[in-house]
Amino acid sequence: MDVNAAVAAAAAIAGVLTGVIAMLAFRWSERDLKRPTRTSLHTEAALPPGVDTVLSVLRSSAVVLDEGDAVVKASSAAYALGLVRGGKLSVEPMLQMARDTRRDGEIRQVELDLPRRGTGRGEALAVSARVAPLGSRLVLLLVEDLTEARRIEAVRRDFVANVSHELKTPVGALSLLSEAVMDASDDPEAVQRFAGRMQIEATRLTNLVQELIDLSRVQNDDPLEDAEPVRVDELVAEAMDRCRHAAGTKQITMASGGPADLSMWGNRGQLAAALGNLVENAVNYSPARTRVGIAARRVTAPGGDHIEIAVTDQGIGISDKDKERIFERFYRVDPARSRATGGTGLGLAIVKHVAASHGGEVTVWSSEGQGSTFTLRLPEAGAARDRAQQPSGLDGEAGHSAPTHSRTSPESTAYETLSAPEVLP
């Protein structure tokens, strides 16, 4: 009986000890779960409910700072812009804004120019930063990249200024010439001379307005909506006919060459305008009794065959510093000479937009005093049509490869039908 009582007592004591140990273990585990860790201090758990979801859908770069200026949350765009490094906000003006906002609770906004990461050219990154309090101890920083918007605004501003200047010149000339005609009403020879000048200025104004319309059209329209197979030899013949009178006046010989079975897929009107502009520039900027050549060939490329049309002249050539800007609107290598030839500075801009909208490119080789070769490179009809007709969901798998740049040497763009530049007898 005593033995049974002892066993029962021992079992009871063991049960009590087990219960106490289990309770202590549970309490210890609970305390560990509630203890803040290094990770939990800098994760989404520190954010108010729903804030993390909102930040994830914002287009702006977002950074959340705690009371110690440590980064609690930062979007991938913030890291890409270089705003956050080593867990800290790396832009001192933004950090100071965050401290001021934390102190007085006021929302602040400022535009800054930041150095662009990964470039050694000193390019600036234009951003707009807005700081606001988030709860009682956090601060939210939103940063918007304004670089592209500023670039577009600068292009638009320059474009308006250039258009105003180009329109003002012929309009002013017409006004003065009309006054001269009125004053010389009793002198038939003077009237005829001034009327001829008025016709020249009116033609210049008409050409400028037409090229502005053409440039607007190629920028806004989708050329593949009305695409069709376009024979290259027909485009070349049309471009030569367009410039035949001007070439004959300067005794410039135009020659063409290349296979007769080449064709491209695109908008015929835009392609004809682009090639016509290249041939017209070659004739206008070539001295008398020289030659302009137009040659076409098929080039094999990984994404499909391409057609190259090269226009070679023996003109004044283009310097290296001007090559980078000749495709800008209204930019002209020699403004004085352009006034003499009637150029508007929009022809090459139109060529560039037509090439890009058709999935191609335009390149230039030139040497001062030796002439220039402009090469228009576009997809061949079959490959371009197949890509245009593929479902949009397969675009990433359709072999859209970036156009391969043409070789920058005269041998690669002057074909067998065109010999080296020389003055014709």
C-alpha positions as CSV (number, residue, x, y, z in Angstrom):
1,M,0.0,0.0,0.0
2,D,2.9,2.4,0.9
3,V,4.6,1.4,-2.4
4,N,1.5,2.3,-4.4
5,A,1.2,5.6,-2.6
6,A,4.8,6.4,-3.4
7,V,4.4,5.6,-7.1
8,A,1.3,7.7,-7.3
9,A,3.0,10.6,-5.6
10,A,6.0,10.4,-7.9
11,A,3.7,10.3,-11.0
12,A,1.8,13.3,-9.7
13,I,5.1,15.2,-9.2
14,A,6.3,14.2,-12.7
15,G,3.0,15.4,-14.2
16,V,3.3,18.7,-12.4
17,L,6.9,19.2,-13.6
18,T,6.0,18.4,-17.2
19,G,3.1,20.9,-17.2
20,V,5.4,23.6,-15.7
21,I,8.1,22.9,-18.3
22,A,5.5,23.0,-21.2
23,M,4.1,26.3,-20.0
24,L,7.5,27.9,-19.7
25,A,8.4,26.7,-23.2
26,F,5.2,28.1,-24.6
27,R,5.8,31.5,-22.9
28,W,9.4,31.5,-24.1
29,S,8.3,30.8,-27.7
30,E,5.6,33.5,-27.5
31,R,8.2,36.1,-26.3
32,D,10.6,35.2,-29.1
33,L,7.8,35.7,-31.7
34,K,7.0,39.1,-30.3
35,R,10.6,40.2,-30.1
36,P,11.5,42.6,-33.1
37,T,14.3,41.2,-35.3
38,R,16.7,43.0,-37.6
39,T,14.7,41.8,-40.6
40,S,11.3,42.8,-39.3
41,L,12.4,46.3,-38.6
42,H,13.0,46.9,-42.3
43,T,10.3,45.0,-44.1
44,E,6.8,45.6,-45.0
45,A,5.6,44.7,-41.5
46,A,6.7,48.2,-40.4
47,L,4.4,49.9,-42.9
48,P,0.8,50.8,-42.2
49,P,-1.7,48.3,-43.6
50,G,-2.3,48.7,-47.4
51,V,0.7,51.0,-48.0
52,D,2.9,48.3,-49.5
53,T,0.1,47.5,-52.0
54,V,-0.3,51.1,-53.0
55,L,3.5,51.6,-53.5
56,S,3.7,48.6,-55.7
57,V,1.4,50.0,-58.3
58,L,2.8,53.5,-58.4
59,R,4.8,54.5,-61.5
60,S,7.0,56.8,-59.4
61,S,10.0,55.6,-57.5
62,A,9.1,55.2,-53.9
63,V,11.2,55.2,-50.7
64,V,9.9,55.0,-47.1
65,L,12.2,56.2,-44.3
66,D,11.9,55.6,-40.6
67,E,12.8,58.0,-37.8
68,G,16.5,57.1,-38.1
69,D,16.6,57.8,-41.9
70,A,16.9,54.1,-42.6
71,V,15.2,52.8,-45.7
72,V,12.1,50.7,-44.6
73,K,10.8,50.1,-48.1
74,A,12.2,51.1,-51.6
75,S,10.9,50.2,-55.1
76,S,13.1,48.7,-57.7
77,A,12.9,51.9,-59.7
78,A,14.4,53.8,-56.7
79,Y,17.4,51.4,-56.8
80,A,17.7,51.8,-60.6
81,L,17.9,55.6,-60.3
82,G,20.6,55.3,-57.7
83,L,18.5,56.8,-54.9
84,V,19.1,54.1,-52.4
85,R,22.6,52.6,-51.6
86,G,23.6,50.5,-48.7
87,G,20.1,50.8,-47.1
88,K,20.4,54.6,-47.0
89,L,19.0,57.4,-49.1
90,S,22.0,58.6,-51.1
91,V,20.7,62.0,-52.3
92,E,21.4,64.6,-49.7
93,P,18.8,67.2,-50.7
94,M,16.1,64.6,-50.6
95,L,17.3,63.3,-47.2
96,Q,17.2,66.9,-45.8
97,M,13.6,67.3,-47.2
98,A,12.6,64.1,-45.4
99,R,14.1,65.3,-42.1
100,D,12.3,68.7,-42.4
101,T,9.0,66.9,-43.2
102,R,9.4,64.6,-40.3
103,R,9.9,67.6,-38.0
104,D,7.0,69.8,-39.1
105,G,4.7,67.4,-41.0
106,E,4.6,69.6,-44.1
107,I,4.6,68.2,-47.7
108,R,7.5,69.4,-49.8
109,Q,8.3,69.1,-53.5
110,V,11.4,70.1,-55.5
111,E,12.9,69.4,-58.9
112,L,16.6,68.3,-59.0
113,D,19.2,67.4,-61.5
114,L,21.1,64.2,-60.5
115,P,24.2,62.7,-62.1
116,R,23.3,59.8,-64.2
117,R,24.8,56.5,-63.1
118,G,27.1,54.5,-65.4
119,T,28.1,57.3,-67.7
120,G,31.2,59.4,-67.8
121,R,29.7,62.2,-69.9
122,G,28.2,64.2,-67.0
123,E,24.7,63.7,-68.2
124,A,22.0,64.9,-65.8
125,L,18.9,63.1,-64.7
126,A,16.0,65.4,-64.1
127,V,13.7,64.3,-61.4
128,S,10.8,65.7,-59.3
129,A,10.8,64.7,-55.6
130,R,7.8,64.9,-53.3
131,V,8.1,64.1,-49.6
132,A,5.1,63.6,-47.2
133,P,4.6,62.2,-43.7
134,L,3.4,58.5,-43.5
135,G,1.9,57.9,-40.1
136,S,3.5,59.2,-37.0
137,R,7.1,58.2,-37.6
138,L,7.6,57.3,-41.3
139,V,8.2,59.5,-44.3
140,L,7.3,58.7,-47.9
141,L,9.4,60.0,-50.8
142,L,8.1,59.8,-54.3
143,V,10.5,60.6,-57.2
144,E,9.3,61.1,-60.8
145,D,11.8,60.9,-63.7
146,L,11.4,64.0,-65.9
147,T,14.3,63.5,-68.2
148,E,12.4,62.3,-71.2
149,A,9.6,64.9,-70.7
150,R,12.2,67.7,-70.6
151,R,13.9,66.3,-73.8
152,I,10.6,66.2,-75.6
153,E,9.8,69.8,-74.5
154,A,13.2,71.0,-75.7
155,V,12.6,69.4,-79.1
156,R,9.1,70.9,-79.3
157,R,10.5,74.3,-78.3
158,D,13.3,74.2,-80.9
159,F,10.9,73.0,-83.5
160,V,8.4,75.9,-83.0
161,A,11.3,78.4,-83.0
162,N,12.7,76.9,-86.2
163,V,9.3,76.8,-87.9
164,S,8.7,80.4,-87.0
165,H,12.0,81.4,-88.4
166,E,11.6,79.4,-91.6
167,L,8.1,80.7,-92.3
168,K,9.1,84.3,-91.4
169,T,11.8,84.5,-94.1
170,P,9.8,83.8,-97.2
171,V,6.7,85.7,-95.9
172,G,8.9,88.7,-95.2
173,A,10.4,88.5,-98.6
174,L,7.0,88.3,-100.3
175,S,5.9,91.4,-98.4
176,L,8.9,93.4,-99.5
177,L,8.7,92.2,-103.1
178,S,5.0,93.1,-103.3
179,E,5.9,96.6,-102.1
180,A,8.6,96.8,-104.7
181,V,6.2,95.7,-107.4
182,M,3.8,98.5,-106.4
183,D,6.5,101.1,-106.5
184,A,7.8,99.9,-109.9
185,S,4.3,99.7,-111.6
186,D,5.5,102.0,-114.4
187,D,8.7,99.9,-115.0
188,P,7.7,96.6,-116.8
189,E,11.2,95.1,-116.5
190,A,11.4,95.7,-112.7
191,V,7.9,94.3,-112.3
192,Q,8.9,91.2,-114.1
193,R,12.1,90.8,-112.1
194,F,10.3,91.3,-108.8
195,A,7.5,88.9,-109.8
196,G,10.1,86.2,-110.6
197,R,11.5,86.6,-107.1
198,M,8.1,86.4,-105.6
199,Q,7.5,83.1,-107.4
200,I,10.7,81.7,-106.0
201,E,9.8,82.7,-102.4
202,A,6.2,81.4,-102.9
203,T,7.7,78.1,-104.1
204,R,10.0,78.0,-101.1
205,L,7.1,78.6,-98.7
206,T,4.9,75.9,-100.4
207,N,7.7,73.4,-100.2
208,L,8.2,74.1,-96.5
209,V,4.5,73.7,-95.7
210,Q,4.3,70.5,-97.7
211,E,7.3,69.0,-95.9
212,L,5.9,70.0,-92.5
213,I,2.7,68.1,-93.5
214,D,4.8,65.1,-94.7
215,L,6.8,65.0,-91.5
216,S,3.6,65.2,-89.4
217,R,2.0,62.4,-91.4
218,V,5.0,60.0,-91.1
219,Q,5.2,60.6,-87.4
220,N,1.5,60.0,-86.7
221,D,0.4,57.4,-89.2
222,D,1.1,53.7,-89.1
223,P,2.6,52.9,-92.5
224,L,1.8,49.2,-92.3
225,E,-2.0,49.8,-92.2
226,D,-1.9,50.5,-96.0
227,A,1.2,48.4,-96.7
228,E,1.8,46.7,-100.0
229,P,4.7,45.1,-101.9
230,V,6.7,48.0,-103.5
231,R,9.1,47.3,-106.3
232,V,12.5,48.9,-105.6
233,D,13.2,49.6,-109.3
234,E,10.0,51.6,-109.6
235,L,10.9,53.7,-106.5
236,V,14.4,54.4,-108.0
237,A,12.9,55.4,-111.4
238,E,10.4,57.7,-109.6
239,A,13.1,59.4,-107.5
240,M,15.3,59.9,-110.6
241,D,12.3,61.5,-112.6
242,R,11.7,63.8,-109.7
243,C,15.2,65.2,-109.9
244,R,15.9,64.9,-113.6
245,H,15.3,68.6,-114.4
246,A,17.5,69.8,-111.6
247,A,20.2,67.3,-112.5
248,G,20.1,68.3,-116.2
249,T,20.4,72.0,-115.3
250,K,23.7,71.2,-113.5
251,Q,24.8,68.6,-116.0
252,I,24.8,65.9,-113.3
253,T,24.6,62.3,-114.6
254,M,22.3,60.0,-112.6
255,A,22.9,56.2,-112.8
256,S,21.1,53.3,-111.2
257,G,21.9,49.6,-110.7
258,G,20.9,46.5,-108.9
259,P,18.7,43.4,-109.3
260,A,15.3,44.0,-110.9
261,D,13.4,41.6,-108.6
262,L,13.8,43.5,-105.3
263,S,10.7,44.6,-103.4
264,M,9.8,46.0,-100.0
265,W,6.7,45.8,-97.8
266,G,5.4,49.2,-96.8
267,N,3.6,52.4,-97.6
268,R,4.5,53.3,-101.2
269,G,4.0,57.0,-100.8
270,Q,6.2,57.3,-97.7
271,L,9.0,55.1,-99.3
272,A,8.9,57.2,-102.5
273,A,9.2,60.4,-100.5
274,A,12.1,59.1,-98.4
275,L,14.1,57.9,-101.4
276,G,13.2,61.0,-103.4
277,N,14.6,63.2,-100.6
278,L,17.9,61.3,-100.6
279,V,18.3,61.7,-104.4
280,E,17.2,65.3,-104.3
281,N,19.8,66.1,-101.6
282,A,22.5,64.3,-103.6
283,V,21.7,66.5,-106.7
284,N,21.4,69.7,-104.8
285,Y,24.6,69.4,-102.9
286,S,26.7,68.1,-105.8
287,P,28.8,70.4,-108.0
288,A,28.1,70.6,-111.8
289,R,29.2,67.8,-114.1
290,T,29.4,65.1,-111.4
291,R,27.5,61.9,-110.9
292,V,24.8,60.7,-108.6
293,G,24.4,56.9,-108.2
294,I,21.5,54.9,-106.9
295,A,22.1,51.2,-106.3
296,A,20.1,48.5,-104.6
297,R,20.9,45.0,-103.3
298,R,19.6,42.2,-101.1
299,V,21.4,41.6,-97.7
300,T,21.0,38.5,-95.7
301,A,20.3,39.1,-92.0
302,P,19.3,36.7,-89.1
303,G,15.8,38.2,-88.8
304,G,15.1,38.0,-92.5
305,D,16.6,39.5,-95.7
306,H,16.8,43.3,-96.1
307,I,17.0,45.6,-99.0
308,E,19.7,48.3,-99.1
309,I,19.3,51.3,-101.4
310,A,22.4,53.5,-101.5
311,V,22.5,57.0,-102.9
312,T,26.1,58.2,-103.6
313,D,27.1,61.7,-104.7
314,Q,30.4,63.6,-105.3
315,G,29.3,66.6,-103.3
316,I,30.9,68.7,-100.6
317,G,30.7,66.0,-98.0
318,I,29.8,66.1,-94.3
319,S,32.1,66.7,-91.4
320,D,32.2,64.2,-88.4
321,K,30.5,66.7,-86.1
322,D,27.7,67.3,-88.5
323,K,27.0,63.6,-89.1
324,E,25.5,63.3,-85.7
325,R,23.0,66.1,-86.3
326,I,22.0,65.9,-90.0
327,F,18.9,64.0,-89.3
328,E,17.5,66.6,-86.9
329,R,14.7,68.8,-88.1
330,F,15.9,72.0,-89.8
331,Y,19.5,71.2,-89.2
332,R,21.6,72.1,-92.3
333,V,25.4,71.6,-92.8
334,D,25.7,74.9,-94.7
335,P,22.7,77.2,-94.2
336,A,23.9,79.7,-96.8
337,R,24.2,77.0,-99.4
338,S,20.8,75.6,-98.4
339,R,19.2,79.0,-99.1
340,A,20.7,78.8,-102.6
341,T,19.4,75.3,-103.2
342,G,16.0,75.9,-101.6
343,G,16.4,73.3,-98.8
344,T,14.2,73.3,-95.7
345,G,16.2,71.0,-93.5
346,L,13.3,68.6,-93.1
347,G,14.1,66.1,-95.8
348,L,16.5,63.8,-93.8
349,A,14.2,64.0,-90.7
350,I,11.4,62.6,-92.9
351,V,13.8,59.9,-94.2
352,K,14.7,58.9,-90.7
353,H,11.1,58.6,-89.5
354,V,10.0,56.6,-92.6
355,A,12.9,54.2,-92.1
356,A,12.2,53.7,-88.4
357,S,8.4,53.2,-88.9
358,H,9.1,50.6,-91.5
359,G,11.4,48.6,-89.2
360,G,14.6,49.8,-90.9
361,E,17.3,52.5,-90.6
362,V,19.2,55.1,-92.6
363,T,23.0,55.5,-92.3
364,V,25.5,57.8,-93.8
365,W,29.2,57.6,-94.9
366,S,30.8,60.8,-95.9
367,S,34.1,62.5,-96.2
368,E,34.6,66.2,-96.7
369,G,35.4,67.0,-100.3
370,Q,34.8,63.4,-101.5
371,G,31.0,63.1,-101.3
372,S,28.5,61.1,-99.3
373,T,26.6,57.8,-99.4
374,F,23.3,57.6,-97.7
375,T,22.0,54.0,-97.3
376,L,18.3,53.2,-96.7
377,R,18.0,49.7,-95.2
378,L,14.5,48.2,-95.0
379,P,13.1,44.6,-94.6
380,E,12.3,42.8,-97.8
381,A,8.7,42.3,-98.7
382,G,8.2,38.7,-97.7
383,A,9.9,38.9,-94.3
384,A,8.3,42.2,-93.4
385,R,4.9,41.1,-94.4
386,D,5.2,37.9,-92.3
387,R,6.2,39.8,-89.2
388,A,3.5,42.4,-89.7
389,Q,0.8,39.7,-90.0
390,Q,1.9,37.7,-86.9
391,P,-0.3,37.9,-83.8
392,S,0.8,40.6,-81.3
393,G,1.4,38.1,-78.6
394,L,4.2,36.5,-80.7
395,D,6.1,39.6,-81.3
396,G,8.7,38.7,-78.8
397,E,9.3,35.3,-80.5
398,A,9.0,36.4,-84.1
399,G,12.7,37.1,-84.6
400,H,12.5,40.9,-84.3
401,S,16.1,41.6,-84.4
402,A,17.6,45.0,-84.2
403,P,18.7,46.2,-87.6
404,T,22.3,45.6,-88.4
405,H,24.2,48.8,-89.0
406,S,25.7,49.2,-92.5
407,R,29.4,49.2,-92.7
408,T,30.8,52.7,-92.7
409,S,33.1,52.5,-95.7
410,P,32.6,53.5,-99.3
411,E,33.2,50.0,-100.5
412,S,30.2,48.7,-98.6
413,T,27.8,51.2,-100.1
414,A,29.2,51.9,-103.5
415,Y,28.2,48.8,-105.6
416,E,29.8,47.3,-108.7
417,T,27.7,49.5,-111.0
418,L,29.2,52.6,-109.5
419,S,32.8,53.3,-109.9
420,A,34.9,55.5,-107.6
421,P,34.0,59.2,-107.5
422,E,35.4,61.2,-110.4
423,V,34.5,64.3,-112.3
424,L,32.8,63.4,-115.6
425,P,34.0,64.9,-118.8
